[in-house]
């Protein structure tokens, strides 16, 4: 890599801005869903169908960004995807028909999925060492965007309409796309032609498959915590819904604080050792949630879950970035698509289990997922050690 052709600090700032705006916009759609239901007179079923379009767009963006980055470079992919993202947000804000709204949501997901993947890939690419630590710092900005946006909407909703707030986010995204256009990024890895055979061959790589399925469990585990924990707390501890959602912020706080530590204090520690400690933290968090009957224990459990889940994506993506230096974008695409599929499938499975066996059964699913993560982490550690020998 010719480090003289681009400024690492500028590229890192650009990636952080991209993931920040993605986090802001992603959480905003959930916040404005009631306004969209009212504007278009949507039923619950219509609303659910409408917002199932977004994961499809994110999945498509996650699939396409990698080969495009390797062939055409990060600048083009990030600029185009942020423009699509901006168009999607503005379309959601000002659409005057259901068909226009559906198209805008898909475009939003397409651009967002590409931004999410490309920002992670480029940070890994520009990091000669400590890839996992730098990806942890990147993850902080997604958390800041996700945490800060509900607060901002709460402050602005009495002064601005939801479409004005979305429009402002879309405008900010457009400005970021201009920034992407103006700075230099690493050169494309495959300027002379995309090596299709090499791309196909990495799908069978043992480490890539192990990491992909670890992230399948990690992503779906995060979905369980985000989507089902509030209902579990309401059902088991008889908390109010607002209080249960507030408890969930402790999980996010634990995750964010630990990623700060991973990017600073613990940045030189061995990634596999960090993962073993992280999985033990998840186990402790689940035990607190499952077998305690107090709100205080639930708080400790959620904090431990956030701490434990903080390392999965940055550490594992760091392994992928180190292993696949010729086609990093394509490798990232594969593992992120598998992770997203896990999120979608297990979230659906959790709904089926909750309906048939009760919300308490969700914890059993979480323990099963953790067991899968433990096994895969052990296999990844052994594979890395054998590769080094």
C-alpha positions as CSV (number, residue, x, y, z in Angstrom):
1,X,0.0,0.0,0.0
2,X,1.4,3.4,-0.9
3,X,0.8,5.5,2.2
4,X,1.9,8.7,0.4
5,X,-1.2,8.8,-1.8
6,X,-3.7,9.5,1.0
7,X,-3.9,11.0,4.5
8,X,-4.8,8.3,7.1
9,X,-6.3,10.8,9.5
10,X,-8.6,12.3,6.8
11,X,-9.8,8.9,5.7
12,X,-10.4,7.8,9.3
13,X,-12.4,11.0,10.0
14,X,-14.4,10.4,6.8
15,X,-15.2,6.8,7.8
16,X,-16.3,8.0,11.3
17,X,-18.6,10.6,9.8
18,X,-20.1,8.1,7.5
19,X,-20.9,5.5,10.2
20,X,-22.1,8.3,12.5
21,X,-24.7,9.5,10.0
22,X,-25.7,5.9,9.3
23,X,-26.3,5.3,13.1
24,X,-28.3,8.5,13.3
25,X,-30.5,7.8,10.4
26,X,-31.0,4.1,11.2
27,X,-32.5,4.9,14.6
28,X,-34.4,7.9,13.3
29,X,-36.6,5.7,11.0
30,X,-37.8,3.8,14.1
31,X,-38.5,7.1,15.8
32,X,-40.5,8.5,13.0
33,X,-42.5,5.4,12.2
34,X,-45.5,6.6,14.1
35,X,-45.5,9.8,12.0
36,X,-45.4,7.8,8.8
37,X,-48.2,5.6,10.0
38,X,-50.3,8.7,10.6
39,X,-49.3,10.4,7.3
40,X,-50.2,7.5,5.1
41,X,-52.9,5.9,7.4
42,X,-50.9,2.7,7.7
43,X,-52.2,-0.3,9.5
44,X,-49.9,-2.3,11.8
45,X,-49.5,-4.9,9.1
46,X,-48.8,-2.3,6.4
47,X,-46.2,-0.6,8.7
48,X,-44.4,-3.9,9.3
49,X,-44.3,-4.8,5.6
50,X,-43.1,-1.3,4.8
51,X,-40.2,-1.5,7.1
52,X,-39.2,-5.0,6.1
53,X,-38.0,-3.3,2.9
54,X,-35.1,-1.6,4.7
55,X,-33.3,-4.9,5.7
56,X,-33.6,-6.0,2.1
57,X,-31.9,-2.8,1.0
58,X,-29.2,-3.1,3.6
59,X,-28.5,-6.7,2.6
60,X,-28.1,-5.7,-1.0
61,X,-25.8,-2.8,-0.1
62,X,-23.7,-5.1,2.1
63,X,-23.4,-7.6,-0.8
64,X,-22.4,-5.1,-3.5
65,X,-20.1,-2.7,-1.6
66,X,-17.1,-5.2,-1.3
67,X,-16.5,-6.2,-4.9
68,X,-17.2,-2.5,-5.9
69,X,-14.6,-1.2,-3.4
70,X,-12.0,-3.7,-4.6
71,X,-12.6,-2.9,-8.3
72,X,-13.4,0.9,-8.2
73,X,-12.1,2.1,-4.9
74,X,-13.5,3.4,-1.6
75,X,-14.0,7.0,-2.9
76,X,-16.5,6.1,-5.6
77,X,-18.4,3.6,-3.4
78,X,-18.6,5.9,-0.4
79,X,-19.6,9.0,-2.5
80,X,-22.3,7.1,-4.5
81,X,-23.6,5.2,-1.5
82,X,-23.9,8.4,0.7
83,X,-25.7,10.2,-2.2
84,X,-28.1,7.3,-2.4
85,X,-28.5,7.4,1.3
86,X,-29.2,11.1,1.2
87,X,-31.8,10.6,-1.6
88,X,-33.4,7.8,0.4
89,X,-33.7,9.9,3.5
90,X,-35.1,12.9,1.6
91,X,-37.6,10.6,-0.2
92,X,-38.8,9.2,3.1
93,X,-39.3,12.7,4.5
94,X,-41.2,14.1,1.5
95,X,-42.7,11.1,-0.3
96,X,-46.3,11.8,-1.3
97,X,-47.3,8.2,-2.1
98,X,-46.7,4.7,-0.7
99,X,-44.8,3.6,-3.8
100,X,-42.4,6.5,-3.5
101,X,-42.0,5.8,0.2
102,X,-41.2,2.1,-0.5
103,X,-38.6,3.0,-3.1
104,X,-37.0,5.6,-0.8
105,X,-36.8,3.1,2.1
106,X,-35.0,0.6,-0.2
107,X,-32.6,3.2,-1.5
108,X,-32.0,4.3,2.1
109,X,-31.1,0.7,3.0
110,X,-29.0,0.1,-0.1
111,X,-26.9,3.2,0.5
112,X,-26.7,2.6,4.3
113,X,-25.6,-1.0,3.9
114,X,-22.8,0.1,1.6
115,X,-21.7,2.9,3.9
116,X,-21.6,0.5,6.9
117,X,-19.5,-2.0,5.0
118,X,-17.2,0.3,3.2
119,X,-16.4,2.4,6.3
120,X,-15.4,-0.7,8.2
121,X,-13.4,-2.0,5.2
122,X,-11.5,1.2,4.7
123,X,-10.6,1.6,8.4
124,X,-9.3,-2.0,8.3
125,X,-7.4,-1.3,5.1
126,X,-5.6,1.8,6.4
127,X,-4.6,0.2,9.7
128,X,-1.3,-1.6,9.4
129,X,-1.7,-2.9,12.9
130,X,-4.3,-2.9,15.7
131,X,-7.1,-3.3,13.1
132,X,-9.5,-4.5,15.8
133,X,-8.8,-1.5,18.0
134,X,-9.3,1.0,15.2
135,X,-12.6,-0.7,14.2
136,X,-13.7,-0.5,17.8
137,X,-13.2,3.3,17.7
138,X,-15.2,3.4,14.5
139,X,-18.0,1.5,16.2
140,X,-18.1,4.1,18.9
141,X,-19.3,6.7,16.3
142,X,-22.2,4.4,15.3
143,X,-23.1,4.1,18.9
144,X,-22.9,7.9,19.4
145,X,-25.2,8.4,16.4
146,X,-27.7,5.8,17.6
147,X,-27.7,7.1,21.2
148,X,-27.7,10.8,20.4
149,X,-30.5,10.8,17.8
150,X,-33.4,9.9,20.0
151,X,-32.4,12.6,22.4
152,X,-32.1,15.1,19.5
153,X,-35.5,14.2,18.2
154,X,-36.9,14.6,21.6
155,X,-35.5,18.1,21.8
156,X,-36.6,19.1,18.3
157,X,-40.0,17.4,17.9
158,X,-41.8,20.4,19.5
159,X,-40.2,22.8,17.1
160,X,-39.9,20.9,13.8
161,X,-41.9,18.3,11.9
162,X,-40.5,14.8,11.4
163,X,-40.0,15.4,7.7
164,X,-37.9,18.5,8.5
165,X,-35.7,16.5,10.9
166,X,-35.2,13.8,8.3
167,X,-34.5,16.4,5.6
168,X,-31.8,17.9,7.8
169,X,-30.1,14.5,8.2
170,X,-30.3,14.0,4.4
171,X,-28.6,17.4,3.9
172,X,-25.9,16.5,6.3
173,X,-25.3,13.2,4.5
174,X,-25.0,15.1,1.2
175,X,-22.3,17.3,2.7
176,X,-20.5,14.2,3.9
177,X,-20.6,12.8,0.3
178,X,-18.9,16.0,-0.9
179,X,-16.2,15.4,1.8
180,X,-15.7,11.9,0.5
181,X,-15.3,13.3,-3.0
182,X,-12.7,15.8,-2.0
183,X,-10.3,13.6,-0.1
184,X,-8.0,10.8,-1.3
185,X,-8.6,7.2,-0.4
186,X,-6.5,4.1,-0.9
187,X,-6.3,3.0,-4.5
188,X,-8.5,0.1,-5.7
189,X,-7.0,-3.3,-5.1
190,X,-7.9,-4.6,-8.5
191,X,-7.7,-1.7,-11.0
192,X,-6.8,-4.0,-13.9
193,X,-9.7,-6.3,-13.6
194,X,-11.7,-8.1,-10.9
195,X,-10.3,-11.6,-10.1
196,X,-13.5,-13.6,-10.1
197,X,-11.8,-16.9,-9.5
198,X,-9.9,-15.5,-6.5
199,X,-13.1,-14.0,-5.1
200,X,-15.0,-17.3,-5.4
201,X,-12.1,-19.2,-3.8
202,X,-12.1,-17.1,-0.6
203,X,-15.7,-18.2,0.1
204,X,-14.3,-21.6,0.9
205,X,-11.6,-20.2,3.2
206,X,-11.9,-21.8,6.7
207,X,-11.2,-18.7,8.7
208,X,-13.6,-16.6,6.7
209,X,-16.4,-19.2,7.1
210,X,-15.7,-19.5,10.9
211,X,-15.7,-15.7,11.3
212,X,-18.8,-15.3,9.1
213,X,-20.8,-17.7,11.2
214,X,-19.5,-16.3,14.5
215,X,-20.9,-12.9,13.3
216,X,-24.1,-14.7,12.3
217,X,-24.5,-15.5,16.0
218,X,-23.2,-12.2,17.2
219,X,-25.5,-10.1,15.0
220,X,-28.5,-12.2,15.9
221,X,-27.6,-12.2,19.6
222,X,-27.5,-8.4,19.4
223,X,-31.0,-8.4,17.7
224,X,-32.4,-10.5,20.6
225,X,-31.0,-8.0,23.2
226,X,-32.2,-4.9,21.3
227,X,-35.6,-6.2,20.3
228,X,-36.7,-8.6,23.0
229,X,-35.0,-7.6,26.3
230,X,-37.5,-4.8,27.0
231,X,-40.4,-7.2,26.6
232,X,-38.6,-9.8,28.8
233,X,-38.0,-7.2,31.5
234,X,-41.7,-6.1,31.4
235,X,-42.8,-9.8,31.6
236,X,-40.4,-11.1,34.3
237,X,-39.8,-8.0,36.5
238,X,-43.1,-6.2,35.8
239,X,-41.3,-3.0,34.8
240,X,-43.0,-0.3,32.9
241,X,-42.3,-0.2,29.2
242,X,-40.5,3.1,29.4
243,X,-38.4,1.9,32.3
244,X,-37.4,-1.3,30.4
245,X,-36.3,0.7,27.4
246,X,-34.3,3.0,29.7
247,X,-32.6,-0.2,31.1
248,X,-31.6,-1.1,27.6
249,X,-29.5,2.1,27.4
250,X,-27.3,0.5,30.1
251,X,-26.4,-2.2,27.6
252,X,-25.5,0.4,24.9
253,X,-23.5,2.3,27.5
254,X,-21.5,-0.8,28.5
255,X,-20.9,-1.6,24.8
256,X,-19.8,2.0,24.0
257,X,-17.5,2.4,27.0
258,X,-15.8,-1.0,26.4
259,X,-15.2,-0.1,22.7
260,X,-13.5,3.1,23.9
261,X,-11.2,0.9,26.1
262,X,-10.6,-1.6,23.2
263,X,-9.5,1.3,21.0
264,X,-7.2,2.8,23.7
265,X,-6.2,0.9,26.8
266,X,-6.5,-2.6,25.4
267,X,-5.6,-1.9,21.8
268,X,-2.4,-4.0,22.0
269,X,-3.9,-7.1,23.6
270,X,-4.3,-10.4,21.7
271,X,-7.7,-10.4,19.9
272,X,-8.6,-14.0,20.7
273,X,-7.9,-13.5,24.4
274,X,-10.1,-10.5,24.4
275,X,-12.9,-12.6,22.8
276,X,-12.6,-15.3,25.4
277,X,-13.1,-12.7,28.2
278,X,-15.9,-11.1,26.2
279,X,-17.8,-14.3,25.9
280,X,-17.5,-14.9,29.7
281,X,-18.9,-11.5,30.2
282,X,-21.9,-12.3,28.0
283,X,-22.4,-15.6,30.0
284,X,-22.4,-13.7,33.3
285,X,-24.8,-11.1,31.8
286,X,-27.2,-13.8,30.7
287,X,-27.1,-15.6,34.1
288,X,-27.9,-12.3,35.8
289,X,-30.9,-11.8,33.5
290,X,-32.2,-15.3,33.6
291,X,-31.8,-16.4,37.2
292,X,-32.3,-13.1,39.1
293,X,-35.6,-11.5,40.2
294,X,-34.4,-8.0,40.9
295,X,-34.1,-4.8,38.8
296,X,-30.5,-4.2,40.1
297,X,-29.4,-7.7,38.9
298,X,-31.0,-6.9,35.5
299,X,-29.0,-3.7,35.3
300,X,-25.7,-5.5,36.0
301,X,-26.7,-8.2,33.5
302,X,-27.3,-5.6,30.7
303,X,-24.1,-3.8,31.4
304,X,-22.1,-7.1,31.2
305,X,-23.9,-8.0,28.0
306,X,-22.9,-4.7,26.4
307,X,-19.3,-5.1,27.6
308,X,-19.2,-8.7,26.2
309,X,-20.7,-7.9,22.8
310,X,-18.5,-4.9,22.2
311,X,-15.5,-6.8,20.9
312,X,-17.2,-9.3,18.4
313,X,-17.5,-7.2,15.3
314,X,-14.3,-5.1,15.5
315,X,-12.0,-8.0,16.5
316,X,-13.4,-10.5,14.0
317,X,-13.5,-8.0,11.1
318,X,-9.9,-7.2,12.1
319,X,-9.0,-10.8,11.5
320,X,-10.6,-10.7,8.1
321,X,-8.8,-7.5,7.1
322,X,-5.5,-9.0,8.1
323,X,-6.0,-12.3,6.3
324,X,-7.5,-10.9,3.0
325,X,-5.3,-8.0,1.9
326,X,-5.9,-8.4,-1.8
327,X,-9.7,-8.5,-1.7
328,X,-10.6,-7.0,1.7
329,X,-13.9,-5.4,0.5
330,X,-15.1,-8.7,-1.0
331,X,-14.2,-10.6,2.2
332,X,-16.0,-8.0,4.3
333,X,-19.1,-8.3,2.1
334,X,-19.3,-12.0,2.6
335,X,-19.1,-12.0,6.4
336,X,-21.4,-8.9,6.8
337,X,-24.1,-10.5,4.6
338,X,-23.9,-13.7,6.6
339,X,-24.2,-11.6,9.8
340,X,-27.2,-9.7,8.5
341,X,-28.9,-13.0,7.4
342,X,-28.4,-14.2,11.0
343,X,-29.9,-11.1,12.4
344,X,-33.0,-11.4,10.2
345,X,-33.6,-15.1,10.6
346,X,-33.0,-15.4,14.4
347,X,-35.1,-12.3,15.0
348,X,-37.9,-14.0,13.2
349,X,-37.3,-17.3,15.1
350,X,-37.3,-15.4,18.4
351,X,-40.8,-14.1,17.5
352,X,-42.1,-17.6,16.8
353,X,-40.6,-18.9,20.0
354,X,-42.0,-16.1,22.1
355,X,-45.5,-16.6,20.6
356,X,-45.5,-20.4,21.1
357,X,-43.5,-20.8,24.3
358,X,-43.6,-17.4,26.0
359,X,-41.1,-14.6,26.3
360,X,-39.0,-16.4,28.9
361,X,-37.9,-18.9,26.2
362,X,-36.0,-16.1,24.5
363,X,-33.3,-16.5,27.1
364,X,-32.9,-20.2,26.2
365,X,-32.3,-19.1,22.6
366,X,-29.7,-16.6,23.8
367,X,-27.8,-19.3,25.7
368,X,-27.8,-21.6,22.6
369,X,-26.4,-18.8,20.5
370,X,-23.7,-18.1,23.1
371,X,-22.7,-21.8,23.0
372,X,-22.3,-21.5,19.2
373,X,-20.1,-18.4,19.6
374,X,-17.9,-20.2,22.2
375,X,-17.3,-23.1,19.9
376,X,-16.6,-21.0,16.8
377,X,-14.3,-18.7,18.8
378,X,-12.3,-21.8,19.9
379,X,-12.0,-23.0,16.3
380,X,-11.0,-19.5,15.1
381,X,-8.3,-19.4,17.8
382,X,-6.9,-22.8,16.9
383,X,-7.0,-22.0,13.2
384,X,-5.1,-18.7,13.7
385,X,-2.5,-20.5,15.9
386,X,-2.0,-23.2,13.4
387,X,-1.7,-20.7,10.5
388,X,1.0,-18.8,12.5
389,X,3.0,-22.0,13.1
